[in-house]
Amino acid sequence: MADTRIEPAVTDMPEEPTQALRFGRARTARSSVVQEDYVELIADLMAAHGEARATDIAKRMGVTHPTALKCITRLKREGLVTSRPYRGIFLTEAGQELAQRVRARHRLMVEVLLALGVPGEAAEADAEGMEHYASEATLAAFSRYLLRLRREV
């Protein structure tokens, strides 16, 4: 296995405000990952079954039923979902918009990874995490890259 360690050069450190901004952005992305994953899954379940039930969400997220209910309660507070007794969980308009944005980022990430030669299952799995952390500038660059690739074909 190749040695992938990189010796940091002290002169390569970014200025404090720049570095703080980068770390802050990563923390913000981490805090929204779970919310975005739940909304995306709810949209998928609604498309497949007409509604999303807490038990199905818990199973597919790999969490306990109480954990799923806690997150669903947070999503309600954020105005992203509603629920009806003895029915399911449904996305609000804001939830639908978020799900569409997350799904578009996910598809873009998968397409880029596939274009780079990453196998399909690995591309899907890796995109699941990467979609939450890429900046709008990076996403725009990925889109331009894919457009150039399509023109060359």
Residue frames as a rotation matrix with the C-alpha (Angstrom) as fourth column:
MET 1
0.583 0.813 0.000 0.00
0.813 -0.583 0.000 0.00
0.000 0.000 -1.000 0.00
ALA 2
-0.076 -0.607 0.791 1.29
0.557 -0.684 -0.471 3.43
0.827 0.405 0.390 -0.91
ASP 3
-0.461 -0.150 -0.875 2.25
0.841 -0.387 -0.377 5.87
-0.282 -0.910 0.304 1.82
THR 4
0.104 0.620 0.778 -0.36
0.759 -0.555 0.341 8.63
0.643 0.555 -0.528 1.64
ARG 5
0.373 -0.016 -0.928 0.95
0.799 -0.503 0.329 10.77
-0.472 -0.864 -0.175 4.47
ILE 6
0.358 -0.246 0.901 1.53
0.535 -0.737 -0.414 14.38
0.765 0.630 -0.133 3.60
GLU 7
-0.322 -0.547 -0.772 3.91
0.939 -0.288 -0.187 16.41
-0.120 -0.786 0.607 5.66
PRO 8
0.749 0.658 0.074 2.26
0.663 -0.745 -0.081 19.78
0.002 0.109 -0.994 6.35
ALA 9
-0.412 -0.809 0.420 4.20
0.752 -0.562 -0.345 22.87
0.515 0.174 0.840 5.49
VAL 10
-0.236 0.301 -0.924 3.74
0.811 -0.463 -0.358 25.53
-0.536 -0.833 -0.135 8.15
THR 11
-0.838 -0.138 -0.528 3.84
-0.097 -0.914 0.393 28.23
-0.537 0.381 0.753 5.47
ASP 12
-0.841 0.540 -0.004 0.81
0.141 0.227 0.964 26.62
0.522 0.810 -0.268 3.77
MET 13
-0.492 0.699 -0.519 -1.56
0.818 0.166 -0.551 27.35
-0.299 -0.696 -0.653 6.65
PRO 14
-0.022 0.562 0.827 -4.43
0.642 -0.626 0.443 29.67
0.766 0.541 -0.347 5.75
GLU 15
-0.707 -0.124 0.696 -5.00
-0.311 -0.830 -0.464 32.86
0.635 -0.544 0.548 7.67
GLU 16
-0.956 0.292 -0.005 -6.97
0.120 0.378 -0.918 32.42
-0.266 -0.879 -0.396 10.91
PRO 17
-0.284 0.927 -0.245 -10.26
-0.630 -0.373 -0.681 33.95
-0.723 -0.039 0.690 9.67
THR 18
-0.120 0.185 -0.975 -10.14
-0.930 0.323 0.176 31.83
0.348 0.928 0.134 6.50
GLN 19
-0.805 -0.242 -0.541 -9.48
-0.096 0.954 -0.284 28.65
0.585 -0.177 -0.791 8.41
ALA 20
-0.837 0.544 0.053 -12.17
-0.059 0.007 -0.998 29.46
-0.544 -0.839 0.026 10.99
LEU 21
-0.117 0.801 -0.587 -14.64
-0.915 -0.317 -0.250 30.07
-0.387 0.507 0.770 8.16
ARG 22
-0.337 -0.091 -0.937 -13.78
-0.659 0.734 0.165 26.69
0.673 0.673 -0.307 6.58
PHE 23
-0.955 -0.045 -0.294 -14.18
0.166 0.742 -0.650 24.81
0.247 -0.669 -0.701 9.86
GLY 24
-0.633 0.769 -0.093 -17.41
-0.357 -0.396 -0.846 26.67
-0.688 -0.502 0.525 10.60
ARG 25
-0.105 0.567 -0.817 -18.82
-0.992 -0.001 0.127 25.73
0.071 0.823 0.563 7.22
ALA 26
-0.593 -0.181 -0.784 -17.97
-0.248 0.968 -0.035 22.06
0.766 0.173 -0.619 7.83
ARG 27
-0.961 0.264 -0.075 -19.66
0.147 0.263 -0.954 22.14
-0.233 -0.928 -0.292 11.26
THR 28
-0.341 0.874 -0.347 -22.77
-0.735 -0.478 -0.481 23.72
-0.586 0.091 0.805 9.74
ALA 29
-0.193 0.222 -0.956 -22.88
-0.825 0.490 0.281 21.05
0.531 0.843 0.089 7.04
ARG 30
-0.872 -0.181 -0.456 -22.54
0.050 0.892 -0.450 18.29
0.488 -0.415 -0.768 9.65
SER 31
-0.808 0.590 0.013 -25.45
-0.120 -0.142 -0.983 19.67
-0.577 -0.795 0.186 11.62
SER 32
-0.036 0.846 -0.531 -27.73
-0.886 -0.273 -0.375 19.59
-0.462 0.457 0.760 8.57
VAL 33
-0.783 -0.346 -0.517 -26.69
-0.576 0.718 0.391 16.13
0.236 0.604 -0.761 7.30
VAL 34
-0.880 0.464 0.106 -29.23
0.343 0.773 -0.533 14.18
-0.329 -0.433 -0.839 9.37
GLN 35
-0.120 0.863 -0.491 -32.03
-0.160 -0.505 -0.848 16.60
-0.980 -0.024 0.199 8.57
GLU 36
-0.142 0.015 -0.990 -31.28
-0.960 -0.246 0.134 16.41
-0.241 0.969 0.049 4.85
ASP 37
-0.939 -0.234 -0.251 -30.99
-0.290 0.932 0.218 12.60
0.183 0.278 -0.943 4.89
TYR 38
-0.638 0.764 0.097 -34.37
0.357 0.405 -0.842 12.25
-0.683 -0.502 -0.531 6.61
VAL 39
0.074 0.686 -0.724 -36.08
-0.472 -0.615 -0.631 14.66
-0.878 0.389 0.278 4.22
GLU 40
-0.435 -0.310 -0.845 -34.56
-0.900 0.190 0.393 12.89
0.039 0.932 -0.362 1.22
LEU 41
-0.998 0.065 -0.018 -35.68
0.067 0.993 -0.100 9.49
0.011 -0.101 -0.995 2.54
ILE 42
-0.350 0.928 -0.129 -39.19
0.155 -0.079 -0.985 10.76
-0.924 -0.365 -0.116 3.29
ALA 43
0.008 0.303 -0.953 -39.44
-0.853 -0.496 -0.165 12.04
-0.522 0.814 0.254 -0.30
ASP 44
-0.746 -0.353 -0.565 -38.30
-0.612 0.698 0.372 8.65
0.263 0.623 -0.737 -1.62
LEU 45
-0.887 0.451 0.099 -40.80
0.320 0.755 -0.572 6.77
-0.332 -0.476 -0.814 0.57
MET 46
-0.111 0.874 -0.473 -43.60
-0.214 -0.486 -0.847 9.14
-0.971 0.007 0.241 -0.46
ALA 47
-0.210 -0.029 -0.977 -42.76
-0.967 -0.140 0.212 8.58
-0.142 0.990 0.001 -4.13
ALA 48
-0.862 -0.225 -0.454 -42.72
-0.328 0.930 0.164 4.81
0.385 0.290 -0.876 -3.68
HIS 49
-0.731 0.527 -0.434 -45.63
0.659 0.710 -0.249 4.35
0.177 -0.468 -0.866 -1.23
GLY 50
0.054 0.793 0.607 -47.59
0.426 -0.568 0.704 7.63
0.903 0.221 -0.368 -1.10
GLU 51
0.827 0.118 0.550 -46.51
-0.407 -0.548 0.731 8.27
0.388 -0.828 -0.405 2.48
ALA 52
-0.286 -0.921 -0.265 -43.64
-0.177 0.323 -0.930 7.72
0.942 -0.218 -0.255 4.86
ARG 53
0.831 0.539 -0.139 -44.19
0.000 0.250 0.968 5.90
0.557 -0.804 0.208 8.14
ALA 54
0.486 -0.653 0.581 -41.93
-0.872 -0.403 0.276 6.34
0.054 -0.641 -0.766 11.15
THR 55
0.562 -0.272 0.781 -41.25
-0.162 0.890 0.426 2.59
-0.811 -0.366 0.456 11.31
ASP 56
0.806 -0.261 0.532 -40.11
0.592 0.352 -0.725 2.55
0.002 0.899 0.438 7.68
ILE 57
0.704 -0.560 0.437 -37.94
-0.365 -0.813 -0.454 5.61
0.609 0.160 -0.777 8.24
ALA 58
0.506 -0.507 0.698 -36.31
-0.768 0.104 0.632 4.04
-0.393 -0.856 -0.336 11.30
LYS 59
0.661 -0.224 0.716 -35.58
0.274 0.961 0.047 0.78
-0.699 0.165 0.696 9.45
ARG 60
0.762 -0.326 0.560 -34.11
0.579 -0.044 -0.814 2.49
0.290 0.944 0.156 6.40
MET 61
0.595 -0.572 0.564 -32.05
-0.543 -0.804 -0.242 4.93
0.592 -0.162 -0.789 8.46
GLY 62
0.038 -0.581 -0.813 -30.81
0.342 0.772 -0.535 2.07
0.939 -0.258 0.228 10.64
VAL 63
-0.796 -0.210 0.568 -31.95
-0.395 -0.530 -0.750 3.73
0.459 -0.821 0.339 13.86
THR 64
-0.794 0.560 -0.238 -34.42
0.572 0.554 -0.605 2.89
-0.207 -0.617 -0.760 16.59
HIS 65
-0.014 0.904 0.428 -38.04
0.853 -0.213 0.477 3.97
0.522 0.371 -0.768 16.33
PRO 66
0.630 0.256 -0.733 -37.65
0.676 -0.646 0.355 6.53
-0.382 -0.719 -0.580 19.18
THR 67
-0.410 -0.841 -0.353 -34.60
0.424 -0.519 0.742 8.03
-0.808 0.155 0.569 17.45
ALA 68
-0.707 0.221 0.671 -36.56
0.656 -0.147 0.740 8.42
0.262 0.964 -0.041 14.21
LEU 69
0.377 0.923 -0.077 -39.49
0.870 -0.324 0.370 9.99
0.317 -0.207 -0.926 16.10
LYS 70
0.262 -0.371 -0.891 -37.12
0.581 -0.676 0.453 12.49
-0.771 -0.636 0.038 17.73
CYS 71
-0.803 -0.596 0.017 -35.76
0.347 -0.443 0.826 13.56
-0.485 0.669 0.563 14.36
ILE 72
-0.392 0.750 0.532 -39.25
0.779 -0.037 0.626 13.73
0.489 0.660 -0.570 12.86
THR 73
0.520 0.542 -0.660 -40.27
0.827 -0.513 0.230 16.02
-0.214 -0.665 -0.715 15.73
ARG 74
-0.253 -0.707 -0.660 -37.32
0.346 -0.703 0.621 18.28
-0.904 -0.071 0.422 14.88
LEU 75
-0.874 -0.052 0.483 -38.34
0.485 -0.114 0.867 18.29
0.010 0.992 0.124 11.22
LYS 76
0.163 0.984 0.070 -41.86
0.932 -0.177 0.317 19.33
0.325 0.014 -0.946 12.25
ARG 77
0.401 -0.078 -0.913 -40.45
0.592 -0.739 0.323 22.20
-0.699 -0.670 -0.250 14.32
GLU 78
-0.627 -0.729 -0.274 -38.39
0.193 -0.487 0.852 23.29
-0.754 0.482 0.446 11.30
GLY 79
0.162 0.803 -0.573 -41.54
-0.533 -0.417 -0.736 23.28
-0.830 0.425 0.361 9.15
LEU 80
-0.620 -0.516 -0.591 -40.26
-0.773 0.270 0.574 20.54
-0.137 0.813 -0.566 6.85
VAL 81
-0.819 0.373 -0.436 -42.79
0.170 0.884 0.436 17.78
0.548 0.283 -0.787 7.61
THR 82
-0.212 0.804 0.556 -46.30
-0.970 -0.241 -0.021 17.27
0.117 -0.544 0.831 8.91
SER 83
-0.971 -0.005 -0.240 -47.92
0.001 1.000 -0.028 14.11
0.240 -0.028 -0.970 10.19
ARG 84
-0.090 0.988 0.129 -51.42
-0.833 -0.146 0.535 12.82
0.547 -0.059 0.835 10.61
PRO 85
-0.278 0.010 0.961 -52.56
-0.786 0.572 -0.234 10.39
-0.552 -0.820 -0.151 13.31
TYR 86
0.150 0.269 0.951 -52.60
0.040 0.960 -0.278 6.80
-0.988 0.080 0.133 12.04
ARG 87
0.997 0.067 -0.028 -51.28
-0.023 -0.076 -0.997 7.93
-0.069 0.995 -0.074 8.67
GLY 88
0.381 -0.917 0.115 -47.76
0.918 0.361 -0.162 8.94
0.107 0.167 0.980 7.91
ILE 89
0.024 -0.504 -0.864 -45.24
0.347 -0.806 0.479 11.71
-0.938 -0.311 0.156 7.65
PHE 90
0.573 0.243 0.783 -45.55
0.820 -0.154 -0.552 14.12
-0.014 0.958 -0.287 4.73
LEU 91
-0.571 -0.819 -0.050 -43.23
0.806 -0.571 0.154 16.82
-0.155 0.048 0.987 3.44
THR 92
0.399 0.568 -0.720 -44.33
0.326 -0.822 -0.467 20.42
-0.857 -0.048 -0.513 3.52
GLU 93
0.977 -0.067 0.201 -43.57
0.163 -0.364 -0.917 22.64
0.135 0.929 -0.345 0.55
ALA 94
0.502 -0.842 0.198 -40.30
-0.864 -0.497 0.081 23.65
0.030 -0.212 -0.977 2.24
GLY 95
0.139 -0.412 0.900 -39.50
-0.375 0.820 0.433 19.98
-0.917 -0.398 -0.041 2.86
GLN 96
0.736 0.199 0.648 -40.16
0.476 0.529 -0.703 19.14
-0.482 0.825 0.294 -0.77
GLU 97
0.897 -0.441 0.035 -37.88
-0.308 -0.681 -0.664 21.95
0.317 0.585 -0.747 -1.92
LEU 98
0.215 -0.845 0.490 -35.11
-0.902 0.021 0.432 20.76
-0.375 -0.534 -0.757 0.40
ALA 99
0.301 -0.052 0.952 -35.54
0.047 0.998 0.040 17.16
-0.952 0.032 0.303 -0.77
GLN 100
0.945 0.074 0.320 -35.27
0.320 0.014 -0.947 18.28
-0.074 0.997 -0.010 -4.41
ARG 101
0.651 -0.755 0.078 -32.07
-0.716 -0.645 -0.266 20.24
0.251 0.118 -0.961 -3.70
VAL 102
0.069 -0.623 0.779 -30.51
-0.711 0.517 0.476 17.33
-0.700 -0.587 -0.407 -1.80
ARG 103
0.540 0.201 0.817 -31.53
0.304 0.859 -0.412 14.83
-0.785 0.471 0.403 -4.50
ALA 104
0.979 -0.193 0.062 -30.06
-0.018 -0.387 -0.922 17.07
0.202 0.902 -0.382 -7.24
ARG 105
0.326 -0.907 0.265 -26.76
-0.945 -0.308 0.108 17.39
-0.016 -0.285 -0.958 -5.32
HIS 106
0.149 -0.226 0.963 -26.70
-0.345 0.901 0.265 13.63
-0.927 -0.371 0.057 -4.81
ARG 107
0.812 0.213 0.544 -27.30
0.387 0.502 -0.774 12.87
-0.437 0.838 0.325 -8.50
LEU 108
0.836 -0.547 -0.030 -24.63
-0.441 -0.639 -0.630 15.40
0.326 0.541 -0.776 -9.51
MET 109
0.126 -0.811 0.571 -22.10
-0.909 0.137 0.394 13.81
-0.398 -0.569 -0.720 -7.14
VAL 110
0.333 0.053 0.942 -22.89
0.060 0.995 -0.077 10.33
-0.941 0.082 0.328 -8.45
GLU 111
0.972 0.083 0.219 -22.52
0.221 -0.014 -0.975 11.49
-0.077 0.996 -0.032 -12.06
VAL 112
0.565 -0.824 0.048 -19.14
-0.790 -0.557 -0.257 13.09
0.238 0.107 -0.965 -11.35
LEU 113
0.005 -0.569 0.822 -17.86
-0.708 0.578 0.405 10.02
-0.706 -0.584 -0.401 -9.51
LEU 114
0.576 0.249 0.779 -19.04
0.295 0.825 -0.482 7.72
-0.763 0.507 0.402 -12.31
ALA 115
0.975 -0.224 -0.011 -17.36
-0.109 -0.432 -0.895 10.00
0.196 0.874 -0.446 -14.88
LEU 116
0.262 -0.923 0.282 -14.13
-0.964 -0.261 0.042 9.64
0.035 -0.283 -0.958 -12.90
GLY 117
-0.187 -0.319 -0.929 -14.40
-0.487 0.851 -0.195 5.85
0.853 0.416 -0.314 -13.10
VAL 118
-0.732 0.021 0.681 -15.72
-0.653 0.263 -0.710 5.10
-0.194 -0.965 -0.179 -9.60
PRO 119
-0.875 0.440 -0.204 -17.83
0.326 0.845 0.423 1.90
0.359 0.304 -0.883 -9.61
GLY 120
-0.243 0.897 0.368 -21.60
-0.022 -0.385 0.923 2.47
0.970 0.216 0.113 -9.34
GLU 121
0.561 0.499 -0.660 -22.20
0.599 0.306 0.740 1.18
0.571 -0.811 -0.127 -5.80
ALA 122
-0.248 -0.738 -0.628 -19.17
0.956 -0.291 -0.037 3.05
-0.155 -0.610 0.777 -4.46
ALA 123
-0.821 -0.015 0.570 -20.30
0.254 -0.905 0.342 6.23
0.511 0.426 0.747 -6.26
GLU 124
0.200 0.972 0.122 -23.77
0.124 -0.148 0.981 5.98
0.972 -0.181 -0.150 -4.68
ALA 125
0.529 -0.026 -0.848 -22.34
0.820 0.273 0.503 5.33
0.219 -0.962 0.166 -1.20
ASP 126
-0.513 -0.818 -0.262 -19.70
0.851 -0.524 -0.029 8.06
-0.113 -0.238 0.965 -1.41
ALA 127
-0.597 0.358 0.718 -22.15
0.190 -0.806 0.560 10.61
0.780 0.471 0.413 -2.83
GLU 128
0.403 0.814 -0.419 -24.37
0.600 0.111 0.792 10.02
0.691 -0.570 -0.444 0.21
GLY 129
0.298 -0.351 -0.888 -21.82
0.857 -0.311 0.411 11.80
-0.420 -0.883 0.208 2.37
MET 130
-0.676 -0.722 0.146 -20.23
0.702 -0.570 0.427 14.17
-0.225 0.391 0.893 -0.12
GLU 131
-0.176 0.690 0.702 -23.51
0.723 -0.394 0.568 15.76
0.668 0.608 -0.429 -1.20
HIS 132
0.723 0.536 -0.437 -23.82
0.679 -0.429 0.596 17.55
0.132 -0.727 -0.674 2.13
TYR 133
0.326 -0.719 -0.613 -20.37
0.569 -0.369 0.735 19.15
-0.755 -0.589 0.289 2.17
ALA 134
-0.415 -0.518 0.748 -19.78
0.910 -0.215 0.356 20.48
-0.024 0.828 0.560 -1.33
SER 135
-0.474 0.192 -0.859 -20.10
0.127 -0.951 -0.283 24.24
-0.871 -0.244 0.427 -1.74
GLU 136
0.662 0.746 -0.065 -22.24
0.128 -0.198 -0.972 25.85
-0.738 0.635 -0.227 -4.41
ALA 137
0.323 -0.634 -0.702 -19.03
-0.880 -0.474 0.023 26.82
-0.347 0.611 -0.712 -6.23
THR 138
-0.703 -0.591 0.397 -17.89
-0.452 0.801 0.393 23.20
-0.550 0.097 -0.830 -6.28
LEU 139
-0.070 0.771 0.633 -21.29
0.392 0.605 -0.693 21.98
-0.917 0.199 -0.344 -7.44
ALA 140
0.759 0.317 -0.568 -21.30
-0.307 -0.596 -0.742 24.56
-0.574 0.738 -0.356 -10.25
ALA 141
-0.152 -0.899 -0.410 -17.79
-0.941 0.005 0.337 23.45
-0.301 0.437 -0.847 -11.29
PHE 142
-0.640 -0.010 0.768 -18.92
-0.009 1.000 0.006 19.80
-0.768 -0.004 -0.640 -11.29
SER 143
0.442 0.883 0.158 -21.87
0.257 0.045 -0.965 20.73
-0.860 0.467 -0.207 -13.51
ARG 144
0.576 -0.308 -0.757 -19.59
-0.742 -0.586 -0.326 22.56
-0.343 0.749 -0.566 -15.95
TYR 145
-0.534 -0.818 0.214 -17.20
-0.691 0.568 0.446 19.58
-0.487 0.090 -0.869 -15.96
LEU 146
-0.335 0.484 0.809 -20.02
0.321 0.865 -0.385 17.17
-0.886 0.131 -0.445 -16.82
LEU 147
0.725 0.598 -0.341 -21.30
-0.069 -0.430 -0.900 19.50
-0.685 0.676 -0.270 -19.56
ARG 148
0.126 -0.781 -0.612 -17.82
-0.949 -0.274 0.155 19.60
-0.288 0.562 -0.775 -21.12
LEU 149
-0.690 -0.374 0.619 -17.59
-0.286 0.928 0.240 15.82
-0.664 -0.012 -0.747 -20.95
ARG 150
0.133 0.849 0.512 -20.97
0.382 0.433 -0.816 15.41
-0.915 0.304 -0.267 -22.67
ARG 151
0.716 0.098 -0.691 -19.97
-0.487 -0.639 -0.596 17.83
-0.500 0.763 -0.410 -25.44
GLU 152
-0.273 -0.935 -0.225 -16.80
-0.889 0.156 0.430 15.84
-0.367 0.317 -0.874 -26.09
VAL 153
-0.493 0.115 0.863 -18.73
0.019 0.992 -0.121 12.61
-0.870 -0.043 -0.491 -26.56
